[in-house]
């Protein structure tokens, strides 16, 4: 599978949607919506926007983890960067397949 192929992201979107997600590394998250037990208004953390503003990885992770574990969380919705996940998995798969050819 090649990331430039037609339908590449759509196929990965289907795969990722079927996986239960409880905590995702920051490099694969676009946004997080946190619903707190004590607050009726969901809180959205726009990770993608923070990256665009040039915040450091450490700052983003601090905000991200504080939001997930700092309050009484009722529900979390992750908006995954499908392209980032697909490219990483595909790259690692390609490495494994190339490794097998050398055996």
C-alpha positions, 0 to 999 in steps of 0.5 A: 500500500502506498500513501499516494494511492487512491483510497489509501486514507479511506482504508486506514480510516475504516481500520482505525475506526474499528479500534477501541482508543483509550490513550493515543500518542500525541503525534497521532491526534488532531483534536480531543473532546473531553466531556467532564462529569461536572461540566455540561460543555465539552472541552475541545483540545485542538492539538493540530492548531497547537502544533501549527502555532509552534508550541513544543511537544512537551507543552502540548503533551502537558496540556493534553495529559492534564486535560485527560487526567486532571478532572472527572472525565466522563467521556473522551472523543479522539479525532485521529490523524489517520494519515499520520497513523497510516504512514507510520504503520505502512513504513514499519510494515515495509521495513518488516517486509524488506527484512523478510526478503533478506532472510 
